[in-house]
Every structure is written in structure tokens, then in C-alpha cells.
Amino acid sequence: MKFLHLLNVSIDFLNKALALGYSHVVSCQFACWGKSSRIARGAKILGAGLIQVGGGVTIGEMAWLNAKNDRFDGKPTLSIGDGTYIGRLVQINAWRSVVIGNNVLIADRVFISDADHNFSDLAIPIRLQGDSFLGAVTLRDGCWIGIGVVILPGVTIGRNSVVAANAVVTKDVPDYTVVAGVPAKIIKKL
């Protein structure tokens, strides 16, 4: 029994050491990486040099951060503020401007994008038509994005607002507001 306990403690220690090592190695690729920030193993990062991460940020397993220099200026297109938590399997596409404030809570399986696929040419498969920036996305300080939420281009989520699980946000959410549904509608003011 004591042996199994020691084995479990050793495995836990090894996993934590590997996670810290992974964060350290991967963090060097970002435009900016804040103190005490961590990224879980298995995260997929495209365009890391266009992503700035504040201090004390946690990025969960299998998250996909996808930044593109659609402005052609070399400046970050994805900004993540201090103390923010990004859950597992989150996908964020930042072609020009996705700004996530401080202490934002983003649950698992959330999709956020400032761009979408082109589909205007009926003679060409949509997959081959490329994609385009449609509108900046902003998540203001302290907001909570529930599990399975979709935030479409051009949307601002207000300070300390709550987006309920599985909502699809197509319009701005005011500060201190709870929204839910498809499309998301105001449920109440906080």
C-alpha cells in the first residue's frame, strides 16, 4: 500500500515537472509570455509570434490558438490578459484582433473567432475559397464564458458578464449581464 502511494506521488511529481518544462519550452515562441503562465501539453499553437499572454494565465489541454497576420504589420492579433483561464479544447482564431481581458474565465470547448470562411463563389468548394476577417472580438475583464459557447466575429462581451453554456453569441453583450440561448439573448442584469 505504501509502495503504491509513493508510486502515485512520483508519477504526479513527474507529470507536474513535464508540464512545467513544456510550458517553458513553448513559451519562448510567443510574442510575449507573462510570469507564472502555463500551457498544458497537447495544445496546438499556430502563429505563436502573434500571440501575447499576460501573467498567471492558464491554457488547458488540447486548446488551439490560431493567430494569423491578416493586417500584415507583424503585431500580435491575439492578446490574453493577466489571470485568465482558458479551458480544454478551446479554439481561438485571431486573424486581426481578438482581445481577452484580465481574469476572464473561458470553460472547455469554446469557439471564438474574428474571421470566417468565404462562400460567395458558387463554382468553388467553400473549403478552397479561403477565409476573411469579419470583425474584432473583445472579452472584457472578469467575464465568464460557459462550456460549449460560440462567439462569432464582431462581438464584445462586457465586463463581468456571463455567457451561459452552449450559447451562440452573435451580438454584443453589455457589462454585468447574463445571456443564454441560440442566438444568445439577455436573461438578466447582474
Secondary structure as GFF3:
##gff-version 3
##sequence-region A 1 190
A	DSSP	alpha_helix	2	27	.	.	.	ID=ss1
A	DSSP	beta_strand	32	33	.	.	.	ID=ss2
A	DSSP	beta_strand	38	39	.	.	.	ID=ss3
A	DSSP	beta_strand	44	46	.	.	.	ID=ss4
A	DSSP	three_ten_helix	48	50	.	.	.	ID=ss5
A	DSSP	beta_strand	51	53	.	.	.	ID=ss6
A	DSSP	beta_strand	58	59	.	.	.	ID=ss7
A	DSSP	beta_strand	64	67	.	.	.	ID=ss8
A	DSSP	beta_strand	78	80	.	.	.	ID=ss9
A	DSSP	beta_strand	85	86	.	.	.	ID=ss10
A	DSSP	beta_strand	91	94	.	.	.	ID=ss11
A	DSSP	beta_strand	98	100	.	.	.	ID=ss12
A	DSSP	beta_strand	105	106	.	.	.	ID=ss13
A	DSSP	beta_strand	111	113	.	.	.	ID=ss14
A	DSSP	beta_strand	115	117	.	.	.	ID=ss15
A	DSSP	three_ten_helix	126	128	.	.	.	ID=ss16
A	DSSP	beta_strand	131	133	.	.	.	ID=ss17
A	DSSP	beta_strand	137	139	.	.	.	ID=ss18
A	DSSP	beta_strand	144	145	.	.	.	ID=ss19
A	DSSP	beta_strand	150	151	.	.	.	ID=ss20
A	DSSP	beta_strand	156	157	.	.	.	ID=ss21
A	DSSP	beta_strand	162	163	.	.	.	ID=ss22
A	DSSP	beta_strand	168	169	.	.	.	ID=ss23
A	DSSP	beta_strand	177	180	.	.	.	ID=ss24
A	DSSP	beta_strand	185	189	.	.	.	ID=ss25
###
